[in-house]
Amino acid sequence: MRTGVGFGVLALLGSALSGATQPVAVRPAAAAATTAVSFAATGQSIQTRTLANGLQVIVWPDHNIPSVALFNWVHVGSRNEGTGTTGLAHFFEHMMFNGTTTHARGEFDRLIESNGGSNNAFTSQDVTVYQDWFPRSALELVLQLESDRLANLAFAPQVVEKEREVVYSERRLRVEDSNPSFLAEQVQATAFVAHPYRIPTIGWPSDIKAWTLADLQNFYHTWYAPNQCTLVLVGDVEPEQVFALVEKYYGPIPRGPATAAVRTVEPEQSGERRLVVERSGQNPLVQVAWHAISADDPRAPALNLLQTILTGGDAARLHRALVEERKLAVAVDSGWSEGFDPNIYSIYATLPEGGSSEAFEQALNAELAKLLASGVTAAELSRAKHQVAASFWRGVSTIDGKARLLGEYAVMHGDYRKLFTAPDAYERVTAADVLAVARDVFKPEHRTVGVLLPRAATATGGEH
C-alpha cells in the first residue's frame, strides 16, 4: 500500500512534535552530552560510495536485529514540474510499482512480501522516496528489483490510464473532499507567485487528465537515473557486501541527462494576502502562513523549537491561550516544510461551529505580538528541547528512523554527517535565537491568510 502524497518532507526533530502530549523525562545536561557524544561516535561506522554513474550509496550497519531498511531518495518533487505537467512526481510514486520490461505488474510487491518484506513510498515538493523493509536474506533480491524499476519501467497504456484514474481519485479524496487540505492548497498557491512551491504535489486536476505518454517517458528518463538518487541502507549488512551488490545491479545503468536547477527565487512579499473560500462543512478553518526558511538554514533548529513552544502539545502557548483559555479554536497546530528552498511556516486552526475567524485572528496576532516583544521563557525553551530530544532519540532507535533521518540530512541538509551534530545544534539554541527567528518569520507584510467558511454559516447570517 502506498502512502500517497506527503505534503512536505516529514518534519525533522522538533517539528514532528506538534500535538504530542506525553510527558518527557528530564535528563541532566551532563547525561545528555554523554549520549550525544556516544551517538556521534556511531556515525563513524557509516560508509559511503558514489558509483561512476553518479549513484550515491550510504550504508549504516546496525546488527541489533537481522533486518534492513532501504530508502531510495529520488531528487525530484513537485518543485521540478512546470505548467501542464504538475503532479508527475507523485504519479511516478504509483507507476514505479506497476511492472517493468522484465517483471510483470504486481511482481515487485509479491516477491518482496513472499520474502518477508514490505514497502511504501511518499512524494513531497522536493523529493520522492521509496522505502523497503526486509530480512537481511532478501538483500540481493531487493537491490535487483529496485535497480530494475529504475532502469526498465514499463509504460503499458492501460496501466497508465488506470493509475491516472487512481491519482485523480486520490486528489478528490485528499484535497477536494477535505476542507483543511483544500484550504492549504489555496494558501500555498497564494503565498507563492513565482517559485514552483506554488504547485500542489498531487497536481492540478486538468494536468492529471492531460499528461501524455511522451510527458511520462520524458519525466522518467530525466529524473529516474542513478545520478538523481541517494540510496540509504541501514541494518544487518556489511558495507562492502552492499557496495558489491549495488555495483552489480546499478553499475550498468547509464547516468541520466543533466537537469536544470530551480533558479527562481520567490520575490519578497510586500503586503498581506488574503483569501476566503466557502464550502460545505461545520467548522470554520483559518490558516495563516509566513515565508520562512530552507532546510539547511542554520536557523532551522531555532524555528523547530519555536514551533514546539507554540503548538507542541497541550502545554504549548497557542493551545493554552486560544483553545483552553479563550476557546476561540477547538484545535491549533503549526508546521513548515523543510525543503531545498525557503518554504512557508503555517499556523492552522479549527474553530468551533459558528466561531469567528476575525476574533481568532485578533487573538492570534496578540499572542504573536507578545512573543515578539518579550520572547520565550527559559522554562518554555527547556521543555521544547526535551520534547525535541525525545523525538530525536525515538527516531534513531529503529533502523527505519535511522534510514529516514540519514537520508533527510544527506539530501535535504546536504551532508549526512550533520545528523550526528544535530543534538548539539539544538542544545546550543538560546532564547535569543528563538526570538530572532520569530522576528525574521512573523512579519505582517510576509503573511498570507486563508479562511474557510462553512456555507451553512453564511446562509444563516454568519460572517462573510
NORRA-V325355 format. One record per run of one state. SS is the DSSP state (@ for helix, = for strand, . for the rest). FROM is the first residue (numbers start at 1). LEN is the number of residues. If there is no record, write none. Layout:
<<SS	FROM	LEN> <SS	FROM	LEN>>
This chain:
<<.	1	4> <=	5	1> <.	6	7> <@	13	5> <.	18	11> <@	29	17> <.	46	1> <=	47	4> <.	51	5> <=	56	6> <.	62	5> <=	67	8> <.	75	3> <@	78	3> <.	81	7> <@	88	8> <.	96	4> <=	100	1> <.	101	6> <@	107	8> <.	115	3> <=	118	6> <.	124	4> <=	128	8> <@	136	16> <.	152	1> <=	153	1> <.	154	3> <@	157	20> <.	177	2> <@	179	13> <.	192	4> <@	196	3> <.	199	6> <@	205	6> <.	211	2> <@	213	11> <.	224	2> <@	226	3> <=	229	7> <.	236	3> <@	239	12> <.	251	22> <=	273	7> <.	280	5> <=	285	7> <.	292	8> <@	300	12> <.	312	5> <@	317	9> <.	326	5> <=	331	6> <.	337	7> <=	344	7> <.	351	6> <@	357	18> <.	375	3> <@	378	18> <.	396	3> <@	399	13> <.	412	4> <@	416	12> <.	428	3> <@	431	11> <.	442	2> <@	444	3> <=	447	8> <@	455	5> <.	460	5>>
